[in-house]
Amino acid sequence: MNLITGLLFYASAFGLGIETSQPVVGLVEVGLPAWEAGMERGDRLRRINGESIASFDDIMLEVALAQSDRPLFQAPETMADLLENGPVSETLRDRFAKRDIRLPHDAVVVVETAPGQWSIQSGLTRLFGLKKSGSEIAVVGNMLKIEGTRGAVEMTWNVLPRGKGTGRRIGLHPEYDTRLAGNPDIGPPGWPASNAKPALAHDDRLKQIDDQPIETVSQMRTHIARHADRELVYRVERAGAKELVDITVPARRFRTLGLSMDIGRITAIRGRSPAETAGLKVGDKLITIDGRDIGKAINPLELPNLLAGLHGQNVTIEVLREQATGEPETISLSVTPEDRPGWLDQPDRPDAPLSVPSLGLAFHCSVNILAVAAGSPAAEAGIKPGEEISRVTMTFRQLAAQAEPVSYDIKFDDTKANWAHAVWRMQWADDNPLVMQVVGENGEARDVQVTPKRDPQRDWFLPIRGTQHYTLVETRQADGVMQALGMATGQAKTTLMRIWLTLRSLFTGDISVTELQGPIGIARVAYSFAQHSLSRLLEFLAFLSFNLAVINFLPIPVLDGGHMVFLSWEAVTRRRPSEKVLIAATYFGLAFVLVLMVTVIFVDLERIPAIKQVIESIFG
């Protein structure tokens, strides 16, 4: 009955039309697996590990449910000579690279206790399992083979996700639509979008910037970043207007403090990038560009724009590279930057490195002050070279004028803490002074109030104009009853397969039981879908019905699946199980179901902040 109900729910949802986010990449998080594999904004995904992708939700599910020990390839037996405990050797790294698999810089080989078995790990993530099989070595792993298109070009990426189950991350986010959102505010106060003439309006659709046609938000972002120092003319399609409306959107400089920090080491390099081709490595520290010192002559935060301006030219870079002897060595390399604008990928996360798109590398910017510009806010506040920043506190401006300001505190007590993130968040802060904790060369800390300013002598402009956009969606709607039933049948097959993959992941440990949803969680999800639309609620009810059908058919006594096991036994042996076996099995099944119910309810309650605090105070 649940199967029929689920099918009817799906058919009804497709009859009304289901709005789904398109499987188009809108953001690739710098330094995460998708970025390292070379994926970009605007890429459209078609398949993951051979499974078709119809929406961005499908991408997230396929990543979470991917088999962690999927057979990948057979390697020659000679690979065993390279599998020794410790960091992956360059030779082994090259073996994988020939198969278009780029191992993370921190990958290590672990020799398993069983003879002829090894694993390759990155942090806490097991990437590959290797097992000697005859004259070959079988390689399995959780690598994702992602297929898609970039424009008219077919693309394939091999991506190594980090984490397990629903915690797996590859760093992809959905694309946005060229239709503007933000009723009543199109952008944050003080950003160029809020100062457009005439004003941008809710539901405007961007069609052109200057003479450049705009079809996607990815195109829009690239064009704006490339012309960050120019006033731009947006041509928008507006309801009620017979022709495109021309809107002038000004450029805006970064708000800065006048600090130049010491550059950190390279944390990530993209595959097939100029940086990789030139021989740059994770762990290198950039020290000069064409003889100019980075940190004193060149502010590290302006490095992405500087190198973008040198695209197509041969640039000499000096790096400091750690050696096995312990003594770092200065190495000179030649690289030709690509024509990719700087600050196209903003460091929104506290641990996000700063990307140099023209080279395809990312680095952290430390909080150690190397230079302070004369007459800058930092100089006026008495901040000096040789000191460092340990904390920054700022308040955010809100889209709605009546909203209360939000305080944001950044503590630089983590090795991955990045000054570039603090500078980027300053662009969203209100006009109140920042409060910074500055540590002097003598080790004493003091609080300093300082207000960032836009330096008219500094040609460093914001890479975005601050418009808000809807998510890029499409509506899947049937033309008639038969088509709705056909679409429902196809979706039902996909749902059943994903339920099976979820159960398999639970048994293999790829997904933890703590990631399940109980009645409270189900009610919350149902409420959120109901707020969205009736069709999304029906889609969720269909998914729930198929889950109940599968669970009911599991071979657990007291469920229908358990009864089928006993009936099958009776059909094969021509006799009924003994009464004692039936009673024992029934009690076991009942206990299993009750324990499962209590577990998921406890997990639900633990997700409620107030109850979570009580549980932590009791159990620690």
C-alpha positions in Angstrom: 0.0 0.0 0.0 2.9 2.4 0.9 4.4 1.8 -2.6 1.1 2.7 -4.3 0.6 5.7 -2.1 4.1 6.9 -2.8 3.6 6.5 -6.5 0.4 8.5 -6.4 2.1 11.3 -4.3 4.9 11.5 -6.9 2.4 11.6 -9.8 0.4 14.4 -8.1 3.6 16.4 -7.4 4.7 16.1 -11.1 1.2 17.1 -12.2 1.4 20.3 -10.2 5.1 20.8 -11.1 8.1 20.4 -8.9 10.6 23.3 -8.7 14.1 22.0 -8.4 17.5 23.8 -8.4 19.4 23.1 -11.6 22.6 21.0 -11.4 24.8 23.9 -12.3 27.8 25.0 -10.2 27.5 28.5 -8.8 30.4 28.4 -6.3 33.4 26.1 -5.8 34.9 26.5 -2.4 38.6 27.3 -2.6 40.9 24.5 -1.5 38.2 21.8 -1.3 38.2 18.7 -3.5 36.1 20.0 -6.4 38.3 23.1 -6.6 41.5 21.0 -6.6 40.0 18.8 -9.4 39.5 21.9 -11.6 35.7 22.4 -11.4 34.5 25.9 -12.1 31.4 28.1 -11.8 28.9 27.5 -14.6 29.8 23.8 -15.0 26.7 21.7 -15.5 26.8 18.2 -14.0 25.2 15.2 -15.8 26.4 12.1 -13.9 28.2 11.0 -10.8 29.6 7.5 -10.8 27.3 6.7 -13.7 24.1 7.9 -12.0 22.1 10.6 -13.8 21.8 14.0 -12.1 18.6 16.0 -12.6 18.9 18.6 -9.8 21.5 20.0 -7.4 19.8 18.0 -4.6 20.8 14.9 -6.6 24.5 16.0 -6.5 24.4 16.3 -2.7 22.7 12.9 -2.3 25.1 11.1 -4.7 28.1 12.6 -2.8 26.7 11.5 0.6 25.7 8.0 -0.6 28.6 7.2 -2.8 30.2 3.8 -2.1 33.4 4.2 -0.1 35.0 1.0 -1.4 33.9 1.3 -5.1 36.3 -0.8 -7.4 38.4 1.7 -9.4 41.2 0.0 -11.2 43.9 -2.8 -11.2 47.5 -1.7 -10.7 50.7 -3.6 -11.5 52.1 -5.7 -8.6 55.2 -3.4 -8.7 53.1 -0.7 -7.0 53.6 -2.6 -3.7 57.2 -1.4 -3.6 55.9 2.2 -3.2 53.4 1.3 -0.4 55.4 2.0 2.7 54.1 3.6 6.0 54.4 7.4 5.8 53.8 10.3 3.3 52.9 9.3 -0.2 56.1 9.3 -2.4 56.3 11.5 -5.5 56.6 8.3 -7.6 53.3 6.9 -6.2 51.7 10.3 -6.6 52.7 10.3 -10.3 51.2 6.8 -10.7 47.8 8.1 -9.6 48.2 11.4 -11.6 48.6 9.3 -14.8 45.0 8.1 -14.1 43.9 11.7 -13.6 43.7 11.2 -9.8 45.5 13.9 -7.7 46.3 12.8 -4.2 46.0 15.5 -1.5 49.3 17.0 -0.3 48.8 15.4 3.1 48.1 11.9 1.8 49.8 9.1 3.7 50.2 5.3 3.1 49.1 3.0 6.0 50.2 -0.6 5.9 47.2 -2.7 7.2 47.7 -5.6 9.6 46.4 -8.1 7.1 49.1 -9.1 4.7 49.0 -7.6 1.2 46.6 -4.7 2.2 47.2 -1.0 2.4 45.2 2.2 2.5 45.8 5.8 1.5 44.4 8.4 3.9 44.1 12.2 4.1 43.6 13.4 7.7 40.7 11.2 9.1 39.4 10.3 5.6 40.3 7.0 4.0 40.7 7.7 0.3 41.7 4.3 -1.1 42.0 0.7 -0.1 44.6 -1.4 -1.9 44.7 -5.2 -1.8 47.1 -7.6 -3.6 45.1 -9.9 -5.9 47.1 -12.4 -7.8 49.7 -10.6 -9.9 47.9 -7.2 -9.5 46.8 -4.8 -6.8 43.1 -4.0 -6.7 42.4 -0.4 -5.8 39.0 0.6 -4.3 37.9 4.0 -2.9 35.3 6.7 -2.5 36.5 8.7 -5.6 33.7 10.3 -7.5 33.7 10.3 -11.3 31.8 13.4 -12.1 30.7 14.0 -15.7 29.3 17.2 -17.1 29.7 20.1 -19.6 31.5 23.4 -19.6 29.7 25.3 -22.3 29.7 22.9 -25.3 32.7 20.9 -24.0 32.2 17.5 -22.4 34.2 17.4 -19.1 35.2 14.6 -16.6 36.5 15.3 -13.1 37.9 12.7 -10.6 37.0 14.1 -7.1 38.1 12.8 -3.8 35.5 13.9 -1.1 36.5 14.5 2.5 34.6 13.1 5.4 32.0 10.4 5.6 28.3 10.1 4.9 26.3 13.3 5.0 29.4 15.0 6.2 31.2 14.3 2.9 32.3 17.6 1.3 33.5 18.4 -2.2 32.8 22.1 -2.0 30.1 22.8 -4.6 27.1 25.2 -4.3 24.2 25.8 -6.7 24.1 28.6 -9.3 21.9 31.7 -9.0 19.5 33.1 -11.5 20.0 36.5 -13.3 16.7 37.6 -11.8 17.3 39.9 -8.9 15.8 39.2 -5.4 15.8 41.3 -2.3 12.4 42.9 -1.6 12.7 45.6 -0.3 16.5 45.7 -0.5 18.5 44.7 -3.6 21.8 44.9 -1.8 23.4 45.8 1.6 23.5 49.5 2.4 26.7 51.1 1.1 27.3 48.6 -1.6 27.3 49.7 -5.3 24.0 48.0 -6.0 22.2 50.1 -3.3 23.6 53.3 -5.0 22.5 52.4 -8.6 20.9 55.1 -10.7 18.0 54.6 -11.3 17.5 52.1 -8.6 17.5 48.4 -9.3 14.2 46.7 -8.5 13.0 43.4 -7.2 12.4 40.8 -10.1 14.6 42.8 -12.5 16.3 40.3 -14.9 19.8 41.2 -15.9 20.3 40.8 -19.7 23.4 42.8 -20.4 26.3 44.7 -18.8 27.7 47.4 -21.1 28.0 45.7 -24.4 28.4 42.2 -22.9 25.3 39.9 -23.1 24.8 38.1 -19.8 23.1 34.7 -19.7 24.3 33.3 -16.4 25.4 34.7 -13.0 28.8 33.1 -13.5 29.3 35.3 -16.6 28.1 38.3 -14.6 30.5 37.7 -11.7 33.5 37.2 -14.1 32.7 40.4 -16.1 32.2 42.5 -12.9 35.5 41.2 -11.3 37.4 41.8 -14.6 36.1 45.4 -14.7 36.0 46.0 -10.9 37.4 49.6 -11.3 34.8 50.7 -13.8 31.3 52.2 -13.6 29.1 49.6 -15.3 25.7 49.9 -17.1 23.3 47.1 -16.3 20.6 46.6 -18.9 17.7 44.8 -17.2 14.3 43.4 -18.2 11.7 45.0 -16.0 8.0 44.2 -15.6 5.9 46.8 -17.4 8.8 48.2 -19.4 8.7 47.8 -23.2 12.5 48.1 -23.6 15.5 47.2 -21.5 16.1 49.6 -18.7 19.7 51.1 -18.4 21.0 51.3 -14.8 24.4 52.7 -13.8 26.1 50.9 -11.0 29.2 52.5 -9.6 32.5 50.9 -8.7 33.6 50.8 -5.1 37.0 50.5 -3.5 37.8 48.1 -0.6 37.6 49.4 2.9 41.1 48.9 4.4 43.2 49.5 7.5 46.5 50.1 5.8 48.1 46.8 7.0 50.3 44.5 4.9 50.6 41.1 6.5 53.1 38.3 6.1 52.0 35.7 3.5 51.4 32.2 4.6 52.3 29.0 2.7 50.4 27.6 -0.3 47.6 25.4 1.0 46.1 24.1 -2.3 46.8 23.9 -6.0 44.3 23.2 -8.8 44.9 20.4 -11.3 46.3 21.4 -14.7 46.8 25.0 -13.5 49.8 27.3 -14.3 51.0 26.8 -10.7 51.0 23.0 -11.1 52.7 23.2 -14.6 55.4 25.6 -13.2 56.3 23.1 -10.4 54.8 25.0 -7.4 53.9 22.8 -4.5 51.6 22.9 -1.5 53.8 24.1 1.4 55.8 26.6 -0.7 55.9 30.2 0.5 55.8 32.9 -2.1 58.5 35.5 -1.3 59.0 37.6 -4.5 57.3 38.4 -7.8 59.7 39.6 -10.4 62.1 40.7 -7.7 59.5 42.5 -5.6 59.1 41.4 -2.0 55.7 40.0 -1.0 54.5 41.5 2.3 56.5 44.8 2.1 56.5 45.9 -1.6 53.4 43.9 -2.5 50.4 43.4 -0.2 49.6 39.7 -0.2 45.9 40.5 -0.5 46.5 42.4 -3.8 48.5 39.5 -5.2 45.4 38.0 -7.0 44.8 41.2 -8.9 48.5 41.9 -9.6 49.0 38.5 -11.2 45.8 38.7 -13.2 47.1 42.0 -14.7 50.3 40.0 -15.8 48.3 37.4 -17.7 50.1 36.0 -20.7 53.5 37.3 -19.5 56.4 35.3 -18.2 56.6 36.0 -14.4 59.5 35.0 -12.2 58.4 33.8 -8.8 60.7 32.9 -5.9 59.5 30.5 -3.3 60.8 29.2 0.0 60.5 25.4 0.1 61.1 23.1 3.1 63.7 20.4 2.5 64.2 17.0 4.1 67.3 18.3 5.8 65.2 20.9 7.6 66.8 23.9 6.0 64.4 25.8 3.6 65.7 26.5 0.1 64.9 29.4 -2.1 63.7 28.2 -5.6 63.1 30.4 -8.6 60.3 29.4 -11.0 58.8 30.8 -14.2 55.0 30.9 -14.6 52.6 32.4 -17.1 49.3 33.6 -15.4 46.0 33.0 -17.1 43.4 35.7 -17.7 41.3 35.2 -14.6 40.4 38.2 -12.4 41.4 38.3 -8.8 39.1 38.0 -5.8 36.6 36.1 -8.0 36.4 33.6 -5.1 35.9 35.5 -1.9 37.1 33.9 1.5 33.7 33.7 3.1 34.7 31.0 5.7 37.1 31.8 8.5 39.4 29.0 7.4 39.1 29.7 3.7 42.4 30.4 1.9 42.7 33.3 -0.6 42.6 32.1 -4.2 44.9 33.4 -7.0 42.7 32.3 -9.9 45.3 33.3 -12.6 47.8 30.8 -11.2 45.4 28.2 -9.7 46.7 28.3 -6.2 45.5 29.4 -2.7 47.3 30.5 0.4 46.6 31.7 3.9 47.5 35.3 4.9 48.9 35.5 8.4 48.2 38.1 11.1 51.8 39.1 11.4 52.2 42.8 10.4 55.1 43.6 8.0 54.2 47.1 7.0 51.8 49.9 8.0 50.9 52.5 5.4 51.6 56.1 6.5 48.4 58.1 7.3 46.3 54.9 7.3 43.7 54.1 9.9 46.1 51.5 11.4 48.9 54.1 11.6 46.7 56.6 13.3 45.7 54.0 15.8 49.3 53.4 16.7 49.6 49.9 15.2 53.2 49.1 14.2 55.2 46.6 12.0 56.3 43.5 14.0 53.0 43.3 15.9 50.2 40.9 15.2 46.4 40.7 15.4 44.9 38.1 17.7 41.2 39.1 17.4 38.8 41.3 15.4 35.3 42.3 16.4 32.9 44.1 14.1 29.2 44.7 13.6 27.3 43.8 10.4 25.0 46.0 8.5 21.7 44.3 7.6 19.6 44.3 4.4 16.5 45.5 6.3 17.0 49.0 7.9 15.1 48.0 11.0 17.1 44.9 11.8 19.3 44.8 14.8 23.1 44.9 14.1 24.9 41.5 14.4 28.3 41.3 16.2 30.9 39.1 14.5 34.1 38.0 16.3 37.1 36.5 14.6 39.8 34.9 16.8 43.1 34.1 15.2 44.0 31.2 17.4 43.8 28.6 14.6 46.6 27.8 12.2 44.1 28.0 9.4 42.8 31.4 10.5 43.1 33.8 7.5 43.5 37.6 7.6 41.9 37.7 4.1 38.6 36.5 5.6 38.7 39.3 8.2 39.3 41.9 5.4 36.5 40.5 3.3 34.0 40.6 6.3 35.0 44.3 6.9 33.4 45.1 3.6 30.0 44.0 5.0 30.5 45.6 8.4 28.7 48.8 9.3 30.4 52.2 9.9 31.2 51.6 13.5 34.9 51.2 14.5 36.3 47.7 14.7 37.8 46.5 17.9 41.1 44.7 17.4 43.3 43.0 19.9 46.8 43.8 19.0 49.8 41.9 20.4 53.0 43.9 20.6 56.5 42.7 20.1 56.8 42.5 23.9 53.9 40.0 24.0 51.5 42.4 25.7 47.9 42.6 24.2 45.9 45.8 23.9 42.5 46.6 22.4 42.5 49.1 19.6 39.5 50.8 17.9 40.0 51.5 14.2 37.6 52.4 11.4 38.4 51.0 7.9 38.5 53.6 5.1 38.5 53.6 1.3 41.9 54.9 0.1 41.4 57.0 -3.1 45.1 56.5 -3.9 44.7 52.7 -3.8 43.4 51.0 -7.0 41.8 48.0 -5.2 38.2 47.6 -6.1 35.4 45.3 -4.8 34.9 42.3 -7.2 31.1 42.3 -6.8 28.5 45.0 -6.7 26.3 43.5 -4.0 23.1 42.3 -5.9 21.0 39.5 -4.5 19.7 36.8 -6.7 17.2 33.9 -6.8 18.5 30.3 -7.0 18.6 29.0 -10.5 15.6 26.6 -10.7 13.6 24.7 -13.3 10.1 23.2 -13.0 9.5 19.5 -13.9 5.9 19.3 -14.8 3.9 16.6 -16.6 1.6 17.4 -19.5 -0.9 14.8 -18.6 -1.8 11.9 -16.3 0.2 9.2 -18.2 3.3 11.4 -18.3 2.9 12.1 -14.6 2.7 8.4 -13.9 5.8 7.8 -16.1 7.8 10.5 -14.3 6.6 9.1 -10.9 7.7 5.6 -11.8 11.2 6.9 -12.8 11.5 8.9 -9.6 10.2 5.9 -7.5 13.1 3.8 -8.9 15.6 6.5 -8.0 14.1 6.8 -4.5 14.2 3.1 -3.8 17.8 2.9 -5.0 18.8 5.7 -2.7 17.0 4.1 0.2 19.0 0.9 -0.5 22.3 3.0 -0.6 21.4 4.6 2.7 20.8 1.3 4.4 24.1 -0.1 2.9 25.9 3.0 4.2 24.5 2.6 7.6 25.7 -1.0 7.8 29.2 -0.2 6.4 29.6 2.7 8.8 29.7 5.4 6.0 26.6 7.0 7.6 26.2 7.2 11.3 22.9 6.5 13.0 23.1 10.0 14.5 22.4 11.4 11.0 18.9 9.8 10.9 15.7 11.8 11.4 13.1 10.8 13.9 9.5 12.0 14.2 10.5 15.5 15.3 13.0 15.8 12.4 10.5 14.5 9.9 7.9 17.0 11.1 10.4 19.8 10.7 11.3 18.8 7.2 7.6 18.3 6.3 6.8 21.8 7.6 9.7 23.4 5.5 8.5 21.7 2.4 4.9 22.7 3.1 6.0 26.3 3.4 7.7 26.1 0.0 4.8 24.6 -2.1 2.2 21.9 -2.1 4.1 20.0 -4.8 7.3 19.8 -2.7 5.2 18.6 0.3 3.7 15.8 -1.9 7.2 14.9 -3.1 8.4 14.6 0.5 5.3 12.5 1.4 6.1 10.2 -1.5 9.7 9.8 -0.3 8.4 9.1 3.2 5.9 6.4 1.9 8.7 4.6 0.0 10.9 4.7 3.1 8.1 3.1 5.2 7.5 0.5 2.5 11.2 -0.5 2.4 11.5 -0.6 6.2 8.3 -2.7 6.5 9.9 -5.3 4.1 13.1 -5.6 6.1 13.5 -9.2 7.5 12.7 -8.1 11.1 10.1 -10.0 13.1 6.9 -8.0 13.9 7.3 -6.3 10.4 5.9 -7.7 7.2 9.4 -8.7 6.0 9.8 -10.9 9.1 6.5 -12.6 8.4 7.6 -13.2 4.8 10.8 -14.9 6.1 8.7 -17.3 8.3 6.3 -18.0 5.5 9.2 -18.7 3.1 10.8 -21.1 5.7 7.4 -22.9 6.0 7.1 -23.2 2.2 10.6 -24.6 1.9 10.7 -27.0 4.9 7.0 -27.9 4.7 6.7 -27.2 8.5 6.1 -24.2 10.7 8.9 -22.9 13.0 8.5 -23.9 16.6 6.5 -21.8 18.9 9.6 -20.9 21.0 11.5 -19.6 17.9 8.5 -17.5 16.9 8.1 -16.0 20.4 11.9 -15.3 20.7 12.0 -13.8 17.2 9.0 -11.6 17.9 10.5 -10.3 21.1 13.8 -9.6 19.4 12.1 -7.8 16.6 10.0 -5.7 19.0 13.0 -4.8 21.0 14.9 -3.8 17.9 12.1 -1.5 16.7 11.7 0.0 20.1 15.5 0.7 20.5 15.5 2.2 17.0 12.6 4.5 17.9 14.2 5.6 21.1 17.5 6.2 19.4 16.1 8.5 16.6 13.9 10.4 19.1 17.0 11.0 21.3 18.9 12.2 18.2 16.0 14.5 17.3 16.0 15.9 20.8 19.7 16.4 20.8 19.4 18.7 17.8 17.3 21.1 19.8 19.9 23.6 21.3 18.2 24.0 24.7 17.9 20.2 25.2 21.4 19.6 23.8 22.8 21.9 26.5 20.9 19.9 29.2 22.2 16.6 27.8 25.8 17.9 27.7 25.5 19.2 31.3 24.3 15.7 32.5 26.5 13.4 30.4 29.4 15.8 29.7 
